[in-house]
Amino acid sequence: MEFNHADLFEGLADAIGDRVAVVCGDRRMTYAELDAHADRLARFLLERGIGPGAHVGFQLYNGIEYVAGLLAVLKIRAVPVNVNYRYVEAELRYLYTDSDIALLLFDAEFGARVAAVAAECPKLETLVSVGGPSDVKGAVPYEEAVAGRAAGRDVYTKRSGDDLYIIYTGGTTGMPKGVMWRMHDLFMAFGGGNPQGEPLSEPGQVVETARANGPIIMMPAAPLMHGAGQMGTFVTWFLGGTVVYTRRFDAAEVLRAVERERVLTLNITGDAMARPLADEIAAGSYDLSSLFALSSTGAILSGTVRERLGELLPGVMIIDSFGTTESGYTASAVAGSSPESGLKYQPKNTARLAVLDATLTPVKPGSGEMGTVAKAGNIALGYYNDPEKTAATFVTTPDGTRWLLTGDLARVEDDGTILVFGRGSQCINTGGEKVFPEEVEAVLKGHPAVFDAVVTGLPDPRWGTRVAAVVEPREGVAPTPEDLDAHCRERLSGYKVPRTYVFVPRMVRSPSGKADYKWANQTARAAQP
């Protein structure tokens, strides 16, 4: 057995096969059932010429077919590629081509977009339709792909911790990029390897730990097309637990699932999921007594939302974790941390987490110098088909240490705490002053009439760039720019206060809840005289 997700899952299926592995709606499968189902799909993939190193795309909502597909791909040493189901034809054309996918599993309702693009991608030879019949020419129904095939493991070759896993991340600007991981590093970086303590030394420890654990019920609310959803699934399995999904994020449906399945931990992505959950908890009547922890990854909770969740869920741990698709888990926020007051993290291992200056030298604690948060150790290999971006993001210092530059700007306090200000690429320079959108967004979302906000920069003849806010008001209220200006001036320095407000009926965010700064900037520009 290797630190390879397919090896580990097969070990779990043999050890705790009768334990429920996955629940989605009224469907559920045990570890043994899911393993056998994935074996059948793996044989179909092999028949279609998909083998070690081949890339397989997933353009699906959450469901058992998604996780069975992931396991089938990993079993044959092929490479999974997540596809954002919100993408339009131009974006799909780019991703299908850039990722070199040879086979695509897609939900039938996406058939029109798939059909419009697939024929233009010569490497994409096989299409598999999930969830009913499809009009896409040549698409194989998923049920047909798995029907009548054997479930044995005799067709597989020996796997390795060096096998590849790709997670495409759209980030907040530009076209998506494929983050490449070694399976061993992926395991260690995303929770399976106990990143807060001593790393596991033997893969068999995973199976023994899972066997000893009771039935832990965990729910990643983020979509599986996002790395947080996929990694949350594997972490649940490595603990011997049951993973619970809803097909798409809906606050009421998520809470019904928590109540019905007695979920212990709920993983979300920032305010975009936390706010509607808080509103639904306040308005509804749910038995959430099983809930022990609510964790946010991929996006930070604002202080206002965090406090409201704490009031609505007394006794539940509210956890903010800091990390990226390229770094995996990095650190957890310390008490009192928020975008409004400053995001503070206490590194567990200063040899693997640092703030580096422009010369790649660690900044001195208490110096006030700002640098870039960097992580070493179990980090991604680089970006697929983008050596230039890889070279700029993954650097090696003179002592031979390979670092990932996360792009987050920070300084180190006297006690070693890292104070993170925000993503450098989104920093707004207005009249020589730096404004981090996350801080202003958090303050705006603290106004009772604001449901969501994204802050961007617009050209300004005097200041070079001025701060602009795109705001989604709460239903039934209509805040004015004067209202929001007064609210911000009580809490922010004058240069950070937005000069422009644009009100929209609905904010555009990624399926995982990340801000779409490109859309916000275009929206703010279009609203100007």
C-alpha positions as CSV (number, residue, x, y, z in Angstrom):
1,M,0.0,0.0,0.0
2,E,1.2,3.5,-0.9
3,F,0.1,7.0,0.2
4,N,-2.2,6.9,-2.8
5,H,-5.9,7.6,-2.5
6,A,-7.0,4.6,-4.5
7,D,-4.8,2.2,-2.4
8,L,-6.0,3.7,0.8
9,F,-9.7,3.5,-0.2
10,E,-9.3,-0.1,-1.2
11,G,-7.7,-0.8,2.2
12,L,-10.7,0.9,3.9
13,A,-13.2,-1.1,1.8
14,D,-11.5,-4.3,2.9
15,A,-11.4,-3.3,6.6
16,I,-14.7,-1.4,7.2
17,G,-16.6,-2.5,4.1
18,D,-20.0,-2.6,5.7
19,R,-19.8,1.0,7.0
20,V,-21.6,3.7,5.0
21,A,-19.2,5.7,2.9
22,V,-21.4,8.2,1.1
23,V,-24.9,9.7,1.3
24,C,-26.5,12.0,-1.2
25,G,-30.2,12.6,-0.8
26,D,-31.9,9.2,-0.5
27,R,-29.0,7.3,-2.0
28,R,-26.2,5.7,0.1
29,M,-23.4,3.2,-0.4
30,T,-21.1,1.3,1.9
31,Y,-17.4,1.3,1.4
32,A,-17.6,-2.1,-0.1
33,E,-20.4,-1.1,-2.5
34,L,-18.7,2.1,-3.6
35,D,-15.4,0.2,-4.2
36,A,-17.1,-2.4,-6.3
37,H,-19.1,0.3,-8.2
38,A,-15.8,2.2,-9.0
39,D,-14.2,-1.1,-10.1
40,R,-17.0,-1.6,-12.7
41,L,-16.5,2.0,-14.0
42,A,-12.8,1.5,-14.1
43,R,-13.1,-1.4,-16.4
44,F,-15.2,0.7,-18.8
45,L,-12.5,3.4,-18.7
46,L,-9.8,0.9,-19.6
47,E,-11.9,-0.5,-22.5
48,R,-12.1,3.1,-23.8
49,G,-8.3,3.4,-23.8
50,I,-8.0,5.4,-20.6
51,G,-5.0,4.3,-18.7
52,P,-2.1,5.6,-16.5
53,G,-1.5,9.3,-17.1
54,A,-4.7,9.9,-19.2
55,H,-6.8,12.9,-18.1
56,V,-10.5,12.5,-17.3
57,G,-12.9,15.5,-16.8
58,F,-15.8,15.8,-14.3
59,Q,-18.5,18.3,-15.2
60,L,-21.0,17.2,-12.6
61,Y,-23.0,18.3,-9.6
62,N,-22.4,16.5,-6.3
63,G,-23.4,12.9,-6.3
64,I,-22.3,9.3,-6.0
65,E,-21.3,9.2,-9.6
66,Y,-18.7,12.0,-9.0
67,V,-16.9,10.2,-6.2
68,A,-17.2,6.8,-7.9
69,G,-15.7,8.4,-10.9
70,L,-12.8,9.8,-8.9
71,L,-12.0,6.5,-7.4
72,A,-12.3,4.7,-10.8
73,V,-9.9,7.1,-12.4
74,L,-7.4,6.9,-9.5
75,K,-7.6,3.1,-9.5
76,I,-6.3,2.9,-13.1
77,R,-3.7,5.6,-12.4
78,A,-5.4,8.1,-14.7
79,V,-5.7,11.8,-13.7
80,P,-8.9,13.5,-12.6
81,V,-9.7,17.0,-13.8
82,N,-12.5,19.1,-12.2
83,V,-14.6,21.2,-14.5
84,N,-16.6,24.2,-13.2
85,Y,-20.2,23.5,-14.1
86,R,-21.0,27.2,-14.4
87,Y,-18.5,27.7,-17.3
88,V,-19.9,28.9,-20.6
89,E,-18.8,27.6,-24.0
90,A,-15.6,29.8,-24.3
91,E,-14.4,28.8,-20.9
92,L,-15.2,25.1,-21.4
93,R,-13.3,25.2,-24.8
94,Y,-10.3,26.6,-23.0
95,L,-10.4,24.1,-20.1
96,Y,-11.1,21.0,-22.2
97,T,-8.1,21.9,-24.4
98,D,-5.7,23.1,-21.7
99,S,-6.3,20.1,-19.5
100,D,-5.9,17.5,-22.4
101,I,-8.9,15.5,-21.2
102,A,-9.6,12.3,-23.2
103,L,-12.9,11.4,-21.5
104,L,-15.6,13.6,-19.9
105,L,-18.3,12.6,-17.4
106,F,-21.0,15.3,-17.5
107,D,-24.5,15.9,-16.1
108,A,-27.1,15.5,-18.8
109,E,-28.5,19.0,-18.3
110,F,-25.1,20.4,-19.4
111,G,-25.4,18.5,-22.7
112,A,-26.0,21.6,-24.9
113,R,-22.8,23.3,-23.8
114,V,-20.8,20.0,-24.0
115,A,-22.1,19.3,-27.5
116,A,-21.2,22.8,-28.7
117,V,-17.5,22.5,-27.6
118,A,-16.5,18.8,-27.5
119,A,-16.1,18.3,-31.2
120,E,-13.5,21.1,-31.3
121,C,-11.3,19.3,-28.8
122,P,-9.5,16.5,-30.7
123,K,-8.1,14.7,-27.6
124,L,-11.6,14.4,-26.1
125,E,-12.8,11.2,-27.6
126,T,-15.3,9.7,-25.1
127,L,-18.3,11.3,-23.4
128,V,-20.3,9.8,-20.5
129,S,-23.7,11.2,-19.6
130,V,-24.9,11.1,-16.0
131,G,-28.4,11.5,-14.8
132,G,-30.5,10.4,-17.7
133,P,-30.5,10.3,-21.5
134,S,-28.5,12.9,-23.4
135,D,-28.8,14.4,-26.9
136,V,-25.1,14.7,-27.2
137,K,-24.0,12.6,-30.2
138,G,-22.0,9.5,-29.2
139,A,-22.4,10.0,-25.4
140,V,-22.6,6.8,-23.4
141,P,-25.2,6.7,-20.6
142,Y,-23.5,6.2,-17.2
143,E,-25.7,3.3,-16.3
144,E,-24.6,1.5,-19.5
145,A,-20.9,2.2,-18.7
146,V,-21.1,0.3,-15.4
147,A,-23.7,-2.4,-16.2
148,G,-22.6,-6.0,-16.5
149,R,-19.0,-5.4,-15.7
150,A,-17.0,-7.3,-13.1
151,A,-15.9,-5.7,-9.8
152,G,-12.5,-7.3,-9.3
153,R,-9.2,-5.5,-8.9
154,D,-7.2,-7.9,-11.1
155,V,-6.8,-5.4,-14.0
156,Y,-4.9,-2.8,-12.1
157,T,-1.1,-2.0,-12.1
158,K,0.8,-1.1,-9.0
159,R,0.2,2.5,-8.0
160,S,2.6,5.0,-6.7
161,G,2.7,8.0,-4.4
162,D,4.1,9.9,-7.4
163,D,0.8,9.4,-9.4
164,L,-0.7,12.7,-10.5
165,Y,-3.8,14.5,-9.3
166,I,-4.9,17.8,-10.9
167,I,-7.2,20.4,-9.4
168,Y,-8.2,23.3,-11.6
169,T,-8.7,26.5,-9.7
170,G,-10.3,29.6,-11.1
171,G,-9.2,31.8,-8.4
172,T,-10.6,35.3,-8.6
173,T,-9.2,36.6,-11.9
174,G,-8.2,35.2,-15.3
175,M,-8.6,31.7,-16.8
176,P,-8.4,28.7,-14.5
177,K,-5.1,26.9,-14.0
178,G,-4.5,23.2,-13.3
179,V,-2.6,22.6,-10.0
180,M,-0.6,19.4,-10.2
181,W,0.0,17.3,-7.1
182,R,1.9,14.1,-6.3
183,M,-0.6,11.8,-4.5
184,H,1.8,11.4,-1.5
185,D,2.0,15.2,-1.1
186,L,-1.7,15.6,-1.6
187,F,-2.4,13.2,1.2
188,M,0.0,14.9,3.6
189,A,-1.1,18.5,2.7
190,F,-4.9,18.2,2.9
191,G,-5.5,16.7,6.3
192,G,-4.9,13.0,5.7
193,G,-1.3,13.2,6.9
194,N,-2.2,15.0,10.2
195,P,-0.6,18.4,9.2
196,Q,-0.9,19.8,12.7
197,G,1.1,17.0,14.3
198,E,3.6,14.3,13.4
199,P,3.0,13.0,9.8
200,L,2.0,9.4,9.4
201,S,4.9,7.1,8.5
202,E,3.0,4.1,7.1
203,P,-0.2,4.0,4.9
204,G,-1.5,1.2,7.0
205,Q,-1.9,3.6,9.9
206,V,-4.8,5.2,7.9
207,V,-6.7,1.9,7.8
208,E,-6.1,1.1,11.4
209,T,-7.2,4.6,12.6
210,A,-10.3,4.3,10.5
211,R,-11.1,0.9,11.9
212,A,-10.7,2.1,15.4
213,N,-12.9,5.2,14.9
214,G,-16.6,5.2,15.4
215,P,-18.9,6.3,12.5
216,I,-18.0,10.0,12.1
217,I,-20.5,11.9,9.9
218,M,-19.0,14.8,8.0
219,M,-20.5,17.1,5.3
220,P,-18.6,19.2,2.8
221,A,-21.1,21.8,1.6
222,A,-18.7,23.0,-1.1
223,P,-19.2,21.5,-4.6
224,L,-17.1,18.5,-5.5
225,M,-15.9,20.5,-8.5
226,H,-14.0,22.6,-6.0
227,G,-10.8,21.2,-4.3
228,A,-12.3,21.8,-0.8
229,G,-15.2,19.4,-1.6
230,Q,-12.9,16.7,-3.0
231,M,-10.4,16.9,-0.2
232,G,-13.1,17.1,2.5
233,T,-14.4,13.8,1.1
234,F,-11.1,12.0,1.3
235,V,-10.4,13.3,4.8
236,T,-13.7,11.9,5.9
237,W,-12.9,8.5,4.5
238,F,-9.4,8.4,5.9
239,L,-11.1,8.8,9.3
240,G,-13.5,6.0,8.6
241,G,-16.4,8.3,8.4
242,T,-19.5,8.9,6.2
243,V,-19.5,11.8,3.8
244,V,-22.9,13.5,3.2
245,Y,-23.7,15.7,0.2
246,T,-26.5,17.7,-1.2
247,R,-26.6,17.8,-5.0
248,R,-26.2,21.6,-5.0
249,F,-25.8,24.1,-2.2
250,D,-29.1,25.2,-0.7
251,A,-29.1,26.4,2.9
252,A,-32.4,24.7,3.8
253,E,-31.4,21.4,2.1
254,V,-28.0,21.4,3.8
255,L,-29.6,21.9,7.2
256,R,-32.2,19.2,6.6
257,A,-29.3,16.8,5.7
258,V,-27.4,17.8,8.9
259,E,-30.6,17.1,10.9
260,R,-31.5,13.8,9.1
261,E,-28.0,12.3,9.0
262,R,-26.8,13.6,12.4
263,V,-23.8,15.4,10.9
264,L,-20.9,16.1,13.3
265,T,-18.8,18.5,11.2
266,L,-20.0,20.9,8.4
267,N,-17.4,22.4,6.0
268,I,-18.3,25.5,4.2
269,T,-16.6,28.2,2.1
270,G,-16.7,31.7,3.6
271,D,-19.6,34.2,4.0
272,A,-21.2,33.2,0.7
273,M,-22.3,29.9,2.4
274,A,-22.4,31.1,6.0
275,R,-24.8,34.0,5.5
276,P,-27.6,32.0,3.9
277,L,-27.1,29.2,6.4
278,A,-27.3,31.7,9.3
279,D,-30.5,33.3,7.9
280,E,-32.1,29.8,7.5
281,I,-31.1,28.7,11.0
282,A,-32.6,31.9,12.4
283,A,-35.9,31.5,10.4
284,G,-36.3,27.8,10.5
285,S,-36.6,25.0,13.1
286,Y,-33.8,22.4,12.8
287,D,-32.4,19.9,15.2
288,L,-28.7,20.7,14.9
289,S,-27.7,19.1,18.2
290,S,-25.4,16.7,16.5
291,L,-23.2,19.5,15.1
292,F,-19.8,19.8,16.8
293,A,-17.8,22.0,14.4
294,L,-18.4,24.3,11.5
295,S,-15.3,24.9,9.4
296,S,-14.6,27.4,6.7
297,T,-11.9,26.8,4.1
298,G,-11.1,28.6,0.8
299,A,-12.6,31.9,2.0
300,I,-12.5,33.6,5.4
301,L,-15.5,34.4,7.5
302,S,-16.1,38.0,8.3
303,G,-16.3,38.9,12.0
304,T,-20.0,39.8,11.8
305,V,-21.0,36.5,10.2
306,R,-18.8,34.5,12.6
307,E,-20.3,36.2,15.6
308,R,-23.9,35.6,14.3
309,L,-23.1,31.9,13.7
310,G,-21.7,31.7,17.3
311,E,-25.0,33.1,18.6
312,L,-27.1,30.8,16.5
313,L,-25.0,27.7,17.2
314,P,-23.9,28.0,20.9
315,G,-21.3,25.3,21.8
316,V,-20.4,24.7,18.1
317,M,-16.7,25.3,17.2
318,I,-16.4,27.8,14.4
319,I,-13.1,27.3,12.7
320,D,-11.3,29.4,10.0
321,S,-8.6,27.5,8.1
322,F,-6.1,29.2,5.9
323,G,-4.8,27.5,2.7
324,T,-4.8,27.4,-1.1
325,T,-5.2,24.8,-3.8
326,E,-1.5,24.9,-4.2
327,S,-0.6,24.6,-0.5
328,G,-3.3,22.5,1.1
329,Y,-3.9,23.2,4.8
330,T,-1.6,26.0,6.0
331,A,-2.8,27.2,9.4
332,S,-5.9,27.9,11.5
333,A,-6.9,31.4,12.6
334,V,-6.2,32.4,16.2
335,A,-8.9,33.8,18.5
336,G,-10.1,37.2,17.5
337,S,-9.0,36.9,13.9
338,S,-11.2,38.4,11.2
339,P,-10.8,40.4,8.0
340,E,-12.0,43.5,9.9
341,S,-9.4,43.2,12.8
342,G,-6.7,41.4,10.9
343,L,-6.3,37.7,9.8
344,K,-3.9,36.2,12.3
345,Y,-2.4,32.7,12.1
346,Q,0.0,31.0,14.4
347,P,2.3,28.7,12.3
348,K,2.8,25.2,13.8
349,N,6.1,24.7,11.9
350,T,8.1,27.9,11.1
351,A,10.4,25.9,8.9
352,R,7.5,25.2,6.5
353,L,5.5,28.4,6.8
354,A,7.2,31.8,6.5
355,V,6.8,35.4,5.3
356,L,9.5,36.1,2.7
357,D,10.6,39.5,1.3
358,A,11.5,40.3,-2.3
359,T,14.9,38.6,-1.9
360,L,13.2,35.4,-0.5
361,T,14.6,36.1,3.0
362,P,12.2,35.6,6.0
363,V,11.1,39.0,7.4
364,K,12.0,39.6,11.0
365,P,9.3,39.3,13.6
366,G,8.2,42.7,14.8
367,S,10.0,44.6,12.1
368,G,6.7,45.8,10.5
369,E,8.1,44.7,7.1
370,M,5.6,43.2,4.7
371,G,6.3,40.1,2.6
372,T,4.6,37.2,0.9
373,V,3.3,34.1,2.8
374,A,5.2,31.1,1.7
375,K,4.9,27.4,2.4
376,A,7.5,24.6,2.0
377,G,7.3,20.8,2.4
378,N,4.2,19.0,0.9
379,I,3.2,21.5,-1.8
380,A,2.0,21.2,-5.4
381,L,4.4,20.4,-8.2
382,G,3.3,23.3,-10.3
383,Y,0.7,24.3,-13.0
384,Y,-0.2,22.1,-15.9
385,N,0.8,23.5,-19.2
386,D,2.2,26.7,-17.6
387,P,5.9,26.6,-16.9
388,E,6.1,30.4,-16.7
389,K,3.5,30.6,-13.9
390,T,5.1,27.6,-12.2
391,A,8.5,29.3,-12.1
392,A,7.1,32.5,-10.7
393,T,5.1,30.8,-8.0
394,F,7.3,27.9,-6.9
395,V,10.8,29.1,-6.0
396,T,13.9,27.6,-4.5
397,T,16.0,29.6,-2.0
398,P,19.8,29.3,-1.8
399,D,19.6,26.7,1.0
400,G,17.8,24.4,-1.4
401,T,14.3,24.8,0.2
402,R,11.5,24.8,-2.4
403,W,8.8,27.4,-1.5
404,L,5.3,28.1,-2.7
405,L,4.6,31.9,-2.9
406,T,0.9,32.1,-2.0
407,G,0.4,35.7,-3.2
408,D,-0.9,36.7,0.3
409,L,0.8,39.7,1.8
410,A,1.6,39.6,5.5
411,R,3.9,40.6,8.3
412,V,5.1,38.7,11.3
413,E,4.3,40.0,14.8
414,D,6.8,39.9,17.7
415,D,5.3,36.6,19.0
416,G,5.6,34.9,15.6
417,T,1.9,35.4,14.7
418,I,1.4,35.9,11.0
419,L,-0.9,38.9,10.2
420,V,-2.3,38.4,6.7
421,F,-3.7,41.5,4.9
422,G,-4.9,39.9,1.6
423,R,-4.1,38.8,-1.8
424,G,-1.5,41.1,-3.4
425,S,-3.0,40.8,-6.8
426,Q,-6.2,42.4,-5.5
427,C,-4.5,45.1,-3.5
428,I,-5.8,48.6,-4.5
429,N,-3.2,51.4,-4.7
430,T,-5.1,54.7,-4.2
431,G,-2.9,57.8,-4.0
432,G,0.0,55.7,-2.8
433,E,-2.0,54.0,0.0
434,K,-2.7,50.2,-0.1
435,V,-6.2,49.0,0.4
436,F,-7.0,45.3,0.8
437,P,-10.5,44.5,-0.5
438,E,-11.1,41.8,2.1
439,E,-11.0,44.3,5.0
440,V,-13.5,46.8,3.3
441,E,-15.8,43.9,2.2
442,A,-16.0,42.6,5.8
443,V,-16.9,46.1,7.1
444,L,-19.6,46.6,4.4
445,K,-21.1,43.2,5.2
446,G,-21.4,44.3,8.8
447,H,-24.1,46.8,7.8
448,P,-27.5,45.3,8.5
449,A,-28.8,46.2,5.0
450,V,-26.0,44.5,3.2
451,F,-26.1,40.9,2.2
452,D,-22.9,40.7,0.2
453,A,-20.2,42.9,-1.1
454,V,-17.1,42.8,-3.3
455,V,-14.6,45.6,-3.5
456,T,-12.5,46.5,-6.5
457,G,-10.5,49.4,-7.9
458,L,-11.5,51.8,-10.7
459,P,-9.3,54.3,-12.6
460,D,-9.3,57.7,-11.1
461,P,-7.7,60.9,-12.6
462,R,-6.6,62.2,-9.2
463,W,-5.8,59.1,-7.1
464,G,-4.8,56.7,-9.9
465,T,-7.3,54.2,-8.6
466,R,-10.3,54.7,-6.4
467,V,-12.1,52.1,-4.2
468,A,-15.4,50.9,-5.5
469,A,-17.9,48.5,-3.9
470,V,-20.4,46.2,-5.6
471,V,-23.2,45.6,-3.1
472,E,-26.0,43.1,-2.9
473,P,-28.6,44.5,-0.5
474,R,-30.7,42.3,1.8
475,E,-34.1,41.5,0.4
476,G,-36.6,44.3,1.1
477,V,-34.1,47.0,2.0
478,A,-32.4,49.7,-0.1
479,P,-29.2,51.2,1.5
480,T,-28.0,54.4,0.0
481,P,-24.4,55.3,-0.7
482,E,-24.6,57.8,2.1
483,D,-25.7,55.1,4.6
484,L,-22.8,52.9,3.7
485,D,-20.3,55.8,3.6
486,A,-21.2,56.8,7.2
487,H,-21.0,53.1,8.3
488,C,-17.5,52.7,6.7
489,R,-16.1,56.0,8.0
490,E,-16.8,54.9,11.6
491,R,-14.7,51.8,11.0
492,L,-12.1,52.5,8.3
493,S,-9.4,55.1,7.5
494,G,-10.8,57.6,5.0
495,Y,-8.7,56.4,2.1
496,K,-10.2,52.9,2.4
497,V,-13.8,54.1,2.2
498,P,-15.4,53.3,-1.2
499,R,-15.9,56.4,-3.4
500,T,-18.3,54.5,-5.7
501,Y,-21.2,52.1,-4.9
502,V,-22.9,49.9,-7.4
503,F,-26.0,48.0,-6.2
504,V,-26.8,44.6,-7.9
505,P,-29.8,42.3,-7.3
506,R,-27.5,39.3,-7.0
507,M,-23.8,38.9,-6.5
508,V,-21.8,36.7,-8.9
509,R,-19.5,34.3,-7.1
510,S,-17.8,31.0,-8.0
511,P,-19.7,27.8,-7.0
512,S,-17.3,27.5,-4.1
513,G,-18.1,31.0,-2.8
514,K,-15.0,32.9,-3.9
515,A,-15.3,36.5,-5.0
516,D,-15.3,37.0,-8.8
517,Y,-13.2,40.2,-8.9
518,K,-13.2,40.3,-12.7
519,W,-17.0,40.4,-12.8
520,A,-17.1,43.0,-10.0
521,N,-14.7,45.2,-11.8
522,Q,-16.6,45.0,-15.1
523,T,-19.9,45.6,-13.3
524,A,-18.5,48.7,-11.5
525,R,-17.0,50.1,-14.7
526,A,-20.2,49.6,-16.7
527,A,-22.2,51.5,-14.1
528,Q,-20.0,54.6,-14.3
529,P,-21.3,57.6,-16.4
